[in-house]
Amino acid sequence: MDLSLKDDQQMLRDTFARFLDEHSSMERVRKAEGFDRALWEGLAELGTFAMRVPEHAGGLGLGALDAALVCEEAGRTLASGPVAEAIVAARVIGQLGGAALEEVTSGAQVATVAHHDVATRPVQWVAGGANADCVVARRGEDVVLVSLGDADRKAEETLADNGLAEIDLGAASQTVLGSGRPATDAMAAALEEWQLLMAAQLNGLARQAVKLAADYACERKAFGVPIGTYQAMSHPLAEFISSIEGGNLLVWKILHEIAAGDAVGYKIPLALWFNANAASKAVIQSLRTFGGYGLTTEYDIYLYNLRAKALPLTLGDPQRLLALAGRRLYSGEETVLPDVGAVEFDFDLGEEAEALAAEVDQFFDETLTPELRAKAHHSFDGFDRGVHKKMAEAGLLYPELPTDKGGRGASAYASHAASKVWAKYNWSSHAKGTTILVAAMIDQFGSDECKKEVLEPILAGDAICSLGYSEPGSGSDVFAAQTKAVPDGNGWRIDGTKMFTSGANISDYVLMLTRTNPDVPKHKGLTMFIVPLKSEGITVQPVYTFQDERTNITFYDAVQIPDKYRLGEVDKGVVTMSAALALEHGGGFADEQGVNLEAATELCRQIETGSGKLIDQEYAQIRLARAKANVLAGEMLGLRSLWSSREGKNLPAAGPMAKMWTTDRYLEDASDLLDLTAPLSLSKRKGPAEVVNLAYRFSHASTIWAGTSEVHRSMIAERALGLPRSRG
């Protein structure tokens, strides 16, 4: 997998970034009032409007990804003029041999596009229409170039004063560029490409708006501290930068899939809707970060706010994009995809991953008897020691480990692919995931005796572990632990209570954080131990959740353990614990989102309405499409986190972004899909109804496990946005 830009693409982006920083300053944007002629001519000199024109027509023949990168920078700097529209308009003119091409690519004429057939809708709102010289449009079976004079352009004040105008295209002079299917397909493909370029432009705009807000939140003080210290300010910005990262990679992924020949037409409107929605919400919060100053025209943030709303609305209500995606997904509506050129990303996990996933799939298929399949459960309750041991013997339990530790030496990509197979069979990975985390801590911090006595059985599949972090009075604030460990002879005595020790009733060991020095700040005086759960003085009491699973509260009364079970130095457990938490802060729940969406879709196919099946209703398609957009963006954040970790990329808070964002969307969509498919979804009957029902309940827990969403938002705000620490 390789999610990085190639050198020539990075050079292209840097070139346009430098140019636009200089020539599309906020001072220039304010003066331009929607169009900057000098900027436009400068963009033309850089080849902006010729970049997507085929080489045989005299253009540069660059790919759509190059155009998307330029549009990201245009969005970031609020470039004054219909940049995305002019790029695709020039491409159509070049493809169909229009005589106006040279004037358009040179910047002498401003070209834009009409989104609707002028034969049926002659009067349209046109992006950049107040300053355009020509408009490329469809007219029935023709594609025409509409030439505009001063009398045709009707400039008026609009929300963002960005050159939008309502024009009677039917009354203006028209020249036929081409006729028949080839011409109309070229136009249709151009409008599809425009959606992706506009998504990229909005993404760049939103990123800059959040940056402006974050910078201001570091400077402005209230009650003696920067306002970014307050979670009410930092957490929403963390939410939006995560959406922006997901939306950015989603556009790139779709371009990659189109280049590979995949039928992904439904994803195109989803990408535009997702980025338009993210930008709209991000600029609102960004402006609010400035408080009253954000309302004044002295600060630039209002320009981003208005532009973010105005740009996609040329097409109309963004909900129409979800309706379009829904028709393509569920009603078989087809579209024409653009020729995007080469897109040299690699989203594939690789041959090793494919082979390992196939082997794990074969193992489960051959090993899981009907009785075992009936035992499968999404929690520790689904654990089976026999299957666990067989997987270890086959080297499939922890394939990422080296061969001398019972693994396969598999890459992180291969291990990730294998883990997806567990979900396919609904086979619980709780014991596996928790135990390998404990094994990593023992391997890094444990004594030789501990490694011999505990680690070796773990790796052999003979022992599993649970986690003893949380306590009844501290919750996610694990460093507030009050369970005491005091020296006792050659070992330690442990007294206290741990909450949410899931799996303790079947586990062999618990990884426990204890307080060994109560006279120092809470982040100090902590020590980590591995505690055998068969020790005298341990009581495990069940606690049942509404996710249909059992967790536990565990009591430790004068539990005696030898010092060999200590992990790391005395009173420096924060180091050990931080390493453990770092292993948890990643992944995501896009797979679970996807499973729930599939089940909800199936219910929509079953549910009768007064006029047919629910799946055929537009409102149902819109809501399913919205959930699909969240699944796609969540998958991108998950891959981004995996790639960052595997390749050592400097992508701050990539793991927390994936975990926080996907779990929050999972909860939102699970609630909405439960509503959509009610009352059938209220049933726990086997099949898709049970899946949708459980997803609503299960999704609550996903926002709490491995660190709450609030904790992750703080991490994202600090690491990705440079905001002050918001926790004591």
Secondary structure, 3 states (H helix, E strand, C coil): CECCCCHHHHHHHHHHHHHHHHHCCHHHHHHHCCCCHHHHHHHHHCCHHHCCCCHHHCCCCCCHHHHHHHHHHHHHCCCCCCHHHHHHHHHHHHHHCCCCHHHHHCCCCCEEECCCCCCCCCEEEECCCCCCCEEEEEECCEEEEEECCCCCCCECCCCCCCCCEEEEHHHCEEEEEEECHHHHHHHHHHHHHHHHHHHHHHHHHHHHHHHHHHHHHHHCEECCEEHHHCHHHHHHHHHHHHHHHHHHHHHHHHHHHHHCCCCCCCHHHHHHHHHHHHHHHHHHHHHHHCHHHHHCCCCCHHHHHHHHHHHHHCCCCCHHHHHHHHHHHHCCCCCCCCCCCCCCCECCCCHHHHHHHHHHHHHHHHHCCHHHHHHCCCCHHHCCHHHHHHHHHCCCCCCCCCHHHCCCCCCHHHHHHHHHHHHHCCCCCHHHHHHHHHHHHHHHHCCHHHHHHHHHHHHCCCCCEEEECCCCCCCCCHHHCCCEEEEECCEEEEEEEEECCCCCCCCCEEEEEEECCCCCCCCCCEEEEEEECCCCCEEEEEEEECCCEEEEEEEEEEEEEEHHHEECCCCEHHHHHHHHHHHHCCCCCHHHHHHHHHHHHHHHHHCEECCEEHHHCHHHHHHHHHHHHHHHHHHHHHHHHHHHHHHCCCCCCHHHHHHHHHHHHHHHHHHHHHHHCCCHHHCCCCCHHHHHHHHHHHHHHHCCCCCCHHHHHHHHHHHHHCCCCCCC
